[in-house]
Amino acid sequence: MLTMRSDEENDSVQNIATENLFRLSNRTAVSVRVGQHAFVRNPPSSTERPMIFAQLTRYWLARRSAPGFSSWLMAAARSARVLRHYQAHAALCRLDVYRNYVMTPPNEDLFHHLSHGGYLMRGLTTRQRVQCVLSHYRFEETTFDAAYKAAVYANGGLTLWEQTVGEHAFMIRLEVASRTHAEGDLTIALVADGKVLHRLSYSWVEGRIVGAVEPLVPFVARNQGRWLDSGEAFDAFETCFPNNSPSFFCFAAMQGLAGAVGMQQVLTVKCTAHIAYDPDEIKHFANAYDGFWKILGGVELPGDTWRVTLPFYLKPLADMPSKHRKRAAQRRDNWRAIEARTRATLQRHLLHARGQQGHATPFRETAEV
């Protein structure tokens, strides 16, 4: 069924829905040609139609309890854009990871890529948002096993690294990002004594959307830390890991995660393209985003993104004052341990083995951290 579709939507269906291939069933298949390649597209099944409408209705009813009719009306209008890209969302709902994990209670905002005012970064069109969410969950579907899906999407997160120092417990966990913050579909969280110290959120997106030549890249859209209730936990972190930073712990895990699936770069959001960017808070956003990407050796790209080549850059120890070398080496030992543990953890959950398993990426030493 094709409804409410302009030329852009027709093009969207051809570029989004037809890229997701499914085995032939007893449904009528439609042959589609994209460029020189022929694909077979299965139309939405009779179960997917009521499923999508039911999920939209549930979201609208849940939002109705929020104060302000105009706010509810805006959220309903945004989420209704799902129907303009119906074929693509039917393909999304056919994915096991989406149907059996994302679409389960208590999640009421299944189409947060359209129901929010922003998604991943400013300036994405509706079509690009749909492309991003479909590419993310298609990659999750075809890359990781059922145990990974259960841990990340149903059981509170997958532990990537953990360490106990004295009476304090630290861990880095991969989990579903909050649906109220459309800044990435997954989040890497550093937790100290049960309190979150830092979050790095990302999605797997098509490279061309974020300025990369690679077909698919991890795109980091959130880099946030120092929650109000984490004071004592942060003090414990500084005591146990002196001269270190939660943001580097999370990015070391991001490096291990990318390495586990054979990717050698991470694309990141530019501060002014962040969906919550406030010009009055430019200093804060610049430090948290552009400043951090630059420290990692990132290169600012035309448009709204940065590229961080992996491994991220470090200044040679020999170029540092001798009194700083020991603590710098200790910091890097922590990051290497996190990267190695993360890589090994993810590789155990891959559906298909990849080359160079079990070897942590050597840290390149050029920028001072």
N, C-alpha and C positions, 0 to 999 in steps of 0.2 A: 504494500500500500504506500502510495506517495501522496502526501497531503501538505498543503500550505508551504509549498516549496518554490522559491525563486530560482533563477539561474545559478546563484551562488550555492543554494542548497543542493541542486542537482549535482553540481560539481563536487560539493562536500560528500555526498553519498558515494560518488564514484571514487573519490580519493580516500575515504575513511572506511565505509562499510565493506567495500569490496576487497580491502586489504586483509580483512580478517577471514581466513578460509576455514570452512568446516566440511566435515565429511558429508557426503550425500545421504539423505534420509528419504523417507517416503513423501517429503514435501516436494513441491514443484521447484526445480532449480532454474535460475535465470543466468544465462551466459553473458558475461560482461568483458569487454576488452579495454584495457588501460595501456596505452602506448602499444608496444609490440607483444604484450603479455595477455593471455586469455585467462580469466578467472571464472569460477562458478560461485554465484551468490545464492544462498538459501534465504527465502523470504522469512519474515518473522513468523514464528509459530503462533497458534491460537492461544497458547498459554502466556506468551510474552506480552501480547496486547493488554489484557486485563491487568497483568503484573505491573506494567509501567503506569497505567492510569491509577491503579490502587496505591502505588507508592507516592505518586504526586498528590492524590487526595489525602493520604495520611499526613504528608508534609504540610499541606495547606491547613488541615485541621489543627495540627500541632502548633503551627505558627499563629493561628487565629487567637490563641490564648495570650499572646504577647500584646502589650499595650500599644495602641496606635493603629487605627485602621489603614492609614496611608502606608505605614511600614509593612503591614501584612499584604496589602495590595501590590506593593512593589516586589516583595519576595515571591508572591504567586505569579506575577507577570514574568519575572526572571526565570523561574523554574519551568514555566510553560514553554520556554524555548526548546525544551526537550522534544516536544512534538514536532518542531520544525526539522529536527535531525533524528527522526524516528528510527530509520533504518540503522543508523550508527548506534543508537542506544539499545536497540534490540540486539545488536551484535554484542554490545557490552554486557547485557543481561544474560547472554548465553554462556559467558565465561564462567567456569566453575568458581574461580576465586571471587567473582563479583556476586554471582547468584547465591552461593552457599556460605559466604563469609561476610562480604560487605553488606549484603541486603538483609542480614539478620538483625533482630532487635538487640539493643535499644536504638540502633541507628535510624533516625527519622529523616535525615537529610542525605538521601542517596545520590542526588544529582547536584552536589555542592559546587561543582565546577560551573554551573549556570545559575544556581539560586543566589549566589553571593554577588556583590557588586564587582569584585575582582577575584581573579584566580591565577596563582603563580606569579604573575607580574602584570603591571599596567599595560594596556594597549592591545592585549590579545583579543582578536575577534571571536565571536561565538563559535565559528567554525574551528578556529585554532584551539579553543578550549576543549571542544569535543575531541579533536585529534589528540590532544595531550592526554586526556583521561583514558582514551581508548588505547593509546600506545603504552601508557603506564601499566594498565592491568593486563594487556596482552603479553607484555614482557614478563610480568609476575607469573602469569599463567603458564607460559612455555619454558620458564627458566627454573622455577623452584618446585620442590616436591610438596606432598600433602602435609608432612610434618611441619615444614616451614610455614605454610598457610595457616595451619591450626595455631601455631605458636604466635605468629605476628598478628593475625586477624581475630583470633578467638580467645586466646589464653593470656592476654595481657602483655605480650611481647616476647621476643627472642633475645636471650642474653648473649651479647657479643663478647663481653669481657667482664671479669669481676675480680676483685681483690679485697682482702681484709687486712687492715693495718691496725694493730692493737684492738681497740674496741669499736672501730669504725669500719663500716662495710660500704664498698663502692662498686658500682656496676654501670655498664653501658648497655642499653637495651634498644632494640629495633622494634618499633610499635606503630600502630595506626595513628596518624596525626589527627588532632581534634578537627571535627567537621565544622566547628565554628571559626576556624582559622584556615582559609583556603590557600595556605602557603606551602603546599606540598602534601602528597597523599600518605607519605611515610615519614617518620621522625626518628632520629637517633638521639636518645636522651641519656645524659649523664646523671646518675642518681647517687646521692651520698646520704647514708643513714635514712633512706626512705624519702628524701627530698630531692626534687629535680633541680639541678644546678644549671643545666644548659640544654638547649634543643637545637638540632640542625635538621631541618625538614627539606625533603626533596621529592621529586617525581622523575620517572624515566620518560623523557620526551624526545621527539624527533629533532635531530640536530639542526635542520634547516630553520626551525621555528625560533631557535635561540642563537643563531649565528654560527653554528658549527657545521663542518662538512661531513661528520660522521652520521650514519643513519640514526643512531640512538645514543643519547648521553644522559647521565644523571644531572638534573638541574636543581640546584639548591636555592630555595626561595625564602628560607627563614634561618636566621642565626641569632638566637636570643638566649640570654641568661640572666642570672641574679634576680630570682623571684623574691618577693617580699618576705616569704616565710622560710627562706633558705639560709638565714644568717648563721646559725650555729653549724649547719652542715657545710657551709662554705668555709667557715673557720677551720673545720676539721679537714677539709680538702687542702687548704693552704698549709696546715701543720704536717699532714702526711705526704704531700707532694709540693714541697717548697719551690718557689720560683717557677711555678707552672701555671697553666690556664685551662679551665674547663673547655673553652672553645677549641683548643688544640687537641684535647682528648677526643672530642667529637669528630673533628676533621680527620684525625688519624684513623678512626673507625670508618669514616666515609672513604678514605683511601683504601683500606682493606676491603671494603665492600665492593668498590669499583674494580679493584684488582681481582677479586674472586670471579668476576664475570668477564674479565679480559678487557676492561676499559682503562684508558690511559689519560683521561682528562675529565675534569668536572666543570660544568658551566654553572655560573652563579649569577644572581640578580644584582643589577646595579642599584645603588641606594635610592636614586630618584625614580626607579621603576618599581620599587617595592609597593605592594598594593595598599599598605597603610602609611605610605610616605607623607610626612607633614613638613612643609618648607620651614615652619617655625622650629622644627627639631632637626635641622639639617646636620648639625654637628654630631648628634647622637647617631643618626642613620649612617653618616659617612664613616664614623669610627667602627660601627658594628658590621658594616658591609664592605664598602670600597676599601677602607683602611685595612681590614682583615684580609681581604683577597690580595691586596698588594703585598702584605707581609708574607703571604704564602707563595709569592712569585707570580701572582696572577697578571694577566694581560687584559687591559680594557679593550673590548671590541666595539666596533661601530654599532650603535643602537643601544640596547638596554642590558647588556650582559658582560661578564668577565669570563675568561678562560683560565683555569688553574691546571697546568700540566702536572701530571703525577710521575714521580713523587714530588711533593711540594718542596720548595727551595729552602735550603739552610746555608748559613755562612760556614765556611771551613773552620774547624776548631783551631787550626794553626794560625788563623788570622785574628783570633780573639786574644785579649789580654790573658795571661796565664791564670790569673786569679778567677776568671770567669769560665774557664774550660771545664772544670769538674762539674759544676752545676748544669752547664749546657749539655754535657754528655749524659747526665742523669735524666734531664728532660727528654732527650732523644731516646734513651732506653725505654722510658715509659711509653712513648709514642710507637716505637717499634713493637713492643709487646702487645699493645692494643691493636695495631694493624695486623700483626701475625695471627693473633687470636681471632679477630674478626674474619680474616680471610679463610682461616681453617674452618671456622664455624659455618660460614656460608657455603664453602665448597662441599661440605657434607650434605647439603640440601639441594645441590644442583641436580637437575634431571639429566644433564649431559656433562660429562667430564670435560674440563678445559685444561689447556697446557700450563705448565709451570705451577702446578698445584703445590701448596705447602711452603712456598718460598716468599718471604716478606719482601716487599719492594724496597730496594736500597734508597735511603734518603739522600737526595741530592743537596749538596751543601754550597749555597751561594748567597742566600739572603740571611740576614742576622735575625735569629729568634732565640 
